[in-house]
């Protein structure tokens, strides 16, 4: 039997996201420590993180040291390996060739985390690979992810295993379940706005279990009609105060694999996650929405006033702004947008 604890993205950083009222970095470390405790309690053989370990490939040196020190302490105390892949935030412009020059690459070199795409024989000797009855592989993010050209990122192929992988024949056999980790915008349903994504029902894979990150809200656990299991518990810490983030449960997944055909997962809420209203501030989102509503209403009024052809556009703006008591910032942005539109039409800006 194999057990794994699955988390979502970490986005480790030192500065606070705008919507956080507490200390984001400290809150994330508390949650990550609980993840190790859960892994120990449930006798998990490894923790799997599907990308975006860092919030940027250019985080500061003190930030890198903070996470490295934390992982070093956990490695000594729990002796549980952390298996990862690279996410879009871990790489500069999705360039996997630059991994060695990133904070993500540094932590893999220091062996605090183990990149499933880059494990070689010498490092696998340090992992309890003989304890794994499952095949665990991964494909990090790149510029082809969630495009037709990146469809094979969900497939476990010979190239998924390093040439020196000592158990390649056993792990690639049909006697062992295949766990494959990706950093893809996997979704259960099409989004309401244009964005790069892949629908779970459209994924072609020879893996038995797909673990994904990237989608912060997560979709939990979904088993397709063909028996394939898809897991994304959501990001480990809330980065924004969106309505979805306000309402979602911060959690991890426990994946239990008994055999090639007998495997399941369950979601475990984190006890250290404080209520959303205590740590998230929606004021910035409310202000932005109010600003957008002002603009929409303002342009509707402009369209109606356009019948007064004897007035210049600027005069119309000033008139409506005065009558409707429109904030000066909204008025200036309206003037700017109209100026840009006129410039594109070759009519000048004034």
Secondary structure, DSSP 4 states (H G I P E B T S, - for coil): -EEEEEE----B-SSPPTTBSS-HHHHHHHHHHHHHHHHHHTT-SEEEE-S-SBS-TT--HHHHHHHHHHHHHHHHHH--EEEE---GGGSSTT-GGGGGGSHHHHHHHTTSSEETTT--HHHHTTTTGGG--SEEEEE---TTTTSGGGGGGGS--GGGS-TT-TTHHHHTSTTS-EEEEE---EESS--SS----EEGGG---S-SEEEE-S-TT--EEEE-TTS-EEEE---SS--S--HHHHHSPPEEEEEEE-SSS-EEEEEEE-TTPPPHHHHB--HHHHHHHHHHHHHHHHHHHHHHHTT-TTS-HHHHHHHHHHHTT--HHHHHHHHHHHHHHHHHTTS---
